[in-house]
Structure formats: C-alpha cells, structure tokens
C-alpha cells in the first residue's frame, strides 16, 4: 500500500490530510487519490474482520474520509464542469442513513466529468422514480450499508421497472451490505466493490 493508504489504516488524520494536499499540489488526479484512500479503508475493513481493528477505528477512519471529501470537493466540481455530461443519479436506499461510500462515489464521478444528482440517504423507491423522470440519468446508483436494507434494493428496482424507466437507465449497486448475488437477484446491471470499480464500469457504457 501507499503511504496515504497506510496513514488511513493508522487513523492518522494529520498525515492523511497532509498527503492528500501534497498529491493535489503535485497534480495527482482525484480518482487516483480516492483509490489510495479506498485501499486503506479496505485494509482496515480486513483487519476489523480479523479482529485486529475495532468499530471506533472504522468510525474514526470514516470521519477522516469525510474531511478528505471536504478537501477534494471544490476540485472535482471544477474539473467536472468541462467533462462529459453523462448523469449519475445516486442515493442510499430506504431505511439506511449511511452516506460515506455514496459521497465518495458521487465525488469521483463528478471529478471524472459526470453530472451527479445526489438524493441523499434513506431514499424511498418513489423518490428515485420521480428523480429519474425529472433528470433523465444514464446511471442510477443504489448504496446500502445495512443488511436490513437489502429489501429496499429490490423494491426500488421494481418501482423503476413498473414506472417504465428500466430500459432507459443502467442500475449499479454498491456498499458494505451489497454483493454480486444481490445485484443479480434484484435485477441490477452491476455490482461495484468500490467507487473506482463502479467508475470504470460506467466509462464502458
């Protein structure tokens, strides 16, 4: 892993932010910076599963990532203005209020030139449908962290299909409680293990 990823694993906020600023100053692309951070978060998740990290570590790392997002958001908005205007509509599904992964995904899509419509968290199926009708996105991103919210993925895809929009959008699924099986069972087009994977898929469409 890189020094930035290592610093995030160590929950060293000062070093993480310093390294992010150094990379920005040296001209590193925002998606590359986020990819390094994602590597650190993934490693921290692995250590949590192995009993070598704990819930407070995950929470603090999430707080650091929020600050990274704040640092990079002005840059991605600026860089997105001149890029492709393909649209991503994204939200955390109903009964789930977590937003870190969603926010990171929205940010790197903006940085790659996508127009992003962020519906926030705890988004009911009908709100997704209304937003599709209003904004005509190319891609709809569904995020979830809680396994108890998995039924909301199915109900959202079903609502989009019932409204007649299923053939006009690609639906991707991501988040800690998501997996390829859930994506397939609910009729999503893609499961992204991380924001960078999802962006790579989106660029192939």
C-alpha positions in Angstrom: 0.0 0.0 0.0 1.0 3.6 -0.4 1.9 6.0 2.4 -1.5 7.6 2.2 -3.3 4.2 2.5 -1.1 3.3 5.4 -1.9 6.6 7.2 -5.6 6.0 6.8 -5.2 2.5 8.2 -3.4 4.0 11.2 -6.2 6.6 11.5 -3.5 9.3 11.4 -5.7 12.3 10.4 -3.0 14.9 10.2 -0.8 12.7 7.9 -3.7 11.7 5.7 -4.7 15.3 5.1 -1.1 16.4 4.6 -0.6 13.7 2.0 -3.8 14.5 0.2 -2.8 18.1 -0.1 0.7 17.1 -1.3 -0.9 15.0 -4.0 -3.3 17.7 -5.1 -0.3 20.2 -5.3 1.7 17.7 -7.4 -1.2 17.3 -9.9 -2.5 13.9 -8.9 -5.9 13.0 -10.3 -8.7 13.0 -7.8 -9.8 9.4 -8.6 -6.2 8.3 -8.0 -6.2 9.9 -4.6 -9.5 8.3 -3.7 -8.2 4.9 -4.9 -5.4 5.1 -2.4 -7.8 6.0 0.3 -10.1 3.1 -0.7 -7.1 0.8 -0.4 -6.6 2.0 3.2 -10.3 1.6 4.0 -10.3 -1.9 2.5 -7.3 -2.9 4.6 -8.9 -1.5 7.7 -12.0 -3.5 6.9 -9.9 -6.6 6.6 -8.3 -6.0 9.9 -11.7 -5.5 11.5 -12.9 -8.9 10.2 -9.7 -10.5 11.6 -10.1 -8.8 15.0 -7.1 -6.5 14.6 -9.2 -3.3 14.3 -12.4 -2.3 16.1 -15.5 -0.3 15.5 -14.0 3.0 16.8 -11.2 2.6 14.2 -13.8 2.3 11.4 -15.7 5.3 12.7 -12.6 7.5 13.0 -11.4 6.4 9.6 -14.8 7.4 8.2 -14.6 10.8 9.9 -11.2 11.3 8.3 -12.6 10.4 4.9 -15.3 13.0 5.3 -12.5 15.6 5.8 -10.8 14.2 2.7 -14.1 14.7 0.8 -14.3 18.3 2.0 -10.7 18.9 0.8 -11.4 17.5 -2.7 -14.9 18.5 -3.4 -14.0 22.0 -4.8 -11.5 20.4 -7.2 -13.9 17.8 -8.5 -16.6 20.3 -9.1 -14.3 22.4 -11.1 -12.8 19.6 -13.1 -16.3 18.2 -13.8 -17.5 21.3 -15.5 -15.6 20.7 -18.7 -16.1 16.9 -18.9 -18.8 14.6 -20.1 -22.3 15.4 -19.1 -23.5 11.9 -18.6 -25.6 11.8 -15.5 -25.4 9.7 -12.4 -28.4 9.7 -10.0 -27.3 8.3 -6.7 -28.8 7.7 -3.2 -28.7 5.4 -0.2 -31.8 3.2 -0.2 -34.7 3.4 2.2 -34.1 2.6 5.8 -30.3 3.3 5.6 -28.8 6.6 6.6 -25.2 5.9 5.8 -23.5 8.2 3.3 -19.7 7.9 3.3 -19.5 5.4 0.4 -22.2 7.2 -1.5 -20.5 10.6 -1.1 -17.1 9.2 -2.2 -18.7 7.7 -5.3 -20.5 10.9 -6.1 -17.3 12.8 -5.7 -15.2 10.7 -8.0 -17.9 10.7 -10.7 -18.0 14.4 -10.6 -14.2 14.5 -10.9 -14.5 12.3 -14.0 -16.9 14.7 -15.7 -20.3 13.2 -14.8 -23.2 15.3 -13.7 -24.2 13.9 -10.3 -27.7 14.2 -8.7 -27.4 13.1 -5.1 -30.7 12.2 -3.4 -29.1 11.7 0.0 -29.9 8.9 2.4 -33.0 6.9 3.3 -34.4 7.4 -0.2 -37.7 5.7 -0.9 -38.3 4.0 -4.2 -40.8 6.6 -5.4 -38.2 9.3 -4.9 -35.8 7.5 -7.2 -38.6 7.2 -9.7 -39.5 10.9 -9.6 -35.9 11.9 -9.9 -35.4 9.6 -13.0 -38.4 11.3 -14.6 -37.1 14.7 -13.8 -33.3 14.3 -14.5 -33.2 11.5 -17.1 -29.9 10.0 -15.8 -27.8 7.5 -17.6 -27.0 5.6 -14.4 -28.8 5.0 -11.2 -26.6 4.2 -8.2 -28.0 2.4 -5.2 -26.0 2.4 -2.0 -26.5 0.5 1.3 -24.5 -0.4 4.4 -27.1 -2.2 6.4 -28.1 -5.8 5.6 -31.6 -4.9 6.8 -31.9 -2.5 3.9 -31.4 -5.2 1.2 -35.2 -5.5 0.5 -35.2 -1.8 -0.4 -32.9 -2.6 -3.3 -35.5 -5.0 -4.8 -38.4 -2.6 -4.2 -36.5 0.3 -5.8 -35.6 -1.7 -8.9 -39.2 -3.0 -9.1 -40.6 0.6 -8.8 -38.2 1.8 -11.6 -39.4 -1.1 -13.8 -43.0 -0.5 -13.1 -42.7 3.2 -14.0 -41.3 2.2 -17.4 -37.8 3.5 -16.9 -35.8 0.3 -16.5 -34.7 0.1 -20.2 -33.5 3.8 -20.2 -31.1 3.5 -17.2 -28.3 1.3 -16.0 -28.6 0.4 -12.3 -25.5 -0.2 -10.2 -25.3 -1.4 -6.6 -22.6 -0.7 -4.0 -21.9 -0.6 -0.3 -20.9 -2.8 2.5 -24.1 -4.8 2.5 -24.2 -5.3 -1.2 -22.7 -8.1 -3.3 -22.8 -9.5 -6.8 -25.5 -12.0 -5.8 -27.9 -9.3 -4.5 -27.3 -7.3 -7.7 -28.1 -10.3 -9.8 -31.2 -11.3 -7.8 -32.7 -7.8 -7.8 -32.0 -7.1 -11.5 -29.2 -4.6 -11.2 -26.8 -4.2 -14.1 -23.6 -4.0 -12.0 -22.2 -4.6 -8.5 -19.3 -2.3 -7.6 -16.9 -3.5 -4.9 -15.7 0.1 -4.7 -16.2 3.5 -6.2 -13.3 3.2 -8.6 -14.7 -0.2 -9.9 -18.0 1.5 -10.5 -16.5 4.4 -12.3 -14.5 2.1 -14.6 -17.7 0.2 -15.4 -19.6 3.4 -16.1 -17.0 4.6 -18.5 -17.5 1.4 -20.6 -21.2 2.2 -21.2 
